[in-house]
Amino acid sequence: MKTALTIAGSDSGGGAGIQADIKTMTAYGVYAMSAVTALTAQNTTGVYGIMEIPSEFLERQLDAVFTDIIPDAVKIGMLPSKEGIRSVRKKLCEYKAEHVVLDPVMAATSGSSLIEKSAVRALKEELFSLAELITPNIPEAEALTGQAIKNKADMEQAARTLYETWHCNVLCKGGHLTDSADDLLYENGQAYWISGRRINNPNTHGTGCTLSSAIASGLALGMSLLEAVKKAKAYLTGALEQDLNLGRGSGPLDHMYQIKIR
């Protein structure tokens, strides 16, 4: 059985973070493991508290995973501080982790900040070069490049900038576009557009976590990067189409829509 590790924060509401990652990896038939970077008091309406896991204990979690069940792929999500970022880099290098997918999480769907401003530079300098793929949405790509993104041409320019600066493949997600939901994969200097239908569903909590963990699962299963991205996009669309309506805010997805046991 193929395996995958999520390094991310815990969402007490279950819609994002390690909870979304584990559900997604399980739906893919991949054995999921986790290293928790932070605990959040969170639900569909917002984030009401964050407690970061000490970097020493984060490293202990990573040691426990890598010395026992070696992950075939790694998904990285919420890393709130420079210390945690550096601990993750240290352990990924030590264990020569493969197929690293980094979702540069900066804010929750509700808009709450999930990373210290001083940590954004460390995220780029310490982890981008280790990633096979980074998966910023448009606001994140703007923050990472300093470039305004208003259309698809701007997405291509931002992805090219990130690729040329940090030497990692880039999936610039188009969910914030007004006329489509197309994503751009910039792989090894080549741009690939992955078309997507815009689903009329306001319940989008955890979409970024879900997509990145689905891509990591696909890589763990031996898919090419382009194939993994396309499969993940289709899986996310299917989860959104179920129109799950839970909570009083932006609700979660139906991660297990293809697995129903009655």
PECOR-V206095 format. One record per run of one state. SS is the DSSP state (alpha for helix, beta for strand, coil for the rest). FROM is the first residue (numbers start at 1). TO is the last residue. Records with the same first field share a line. If there is no record, write none. Layout:
# PECOR-V206095
SS = FROM-TO, FROM-TO
This chain:
# PECOR-V206095
coil = 1-2, 12-16, 28-30, 44-45, 53-54, 67-72, 77-81, 95-99, 103-106, 108-112, 114-118, 131-132, 135-136, 146-151, 167-168, 174-182, 188-189, 195-204, 206-206, 221-224, 242-251, 253-262
beta = 3-11, 31-43, 46-52, 73-76, 100-102, 107-107, 113-113, 133-134, 137-137, 169-173, 183-187, 190-194, 205-205, 252-252
alpha = 17-27, 55-66, 82-94, 119-130, 138-145, 152-166, 207-220, 225-241
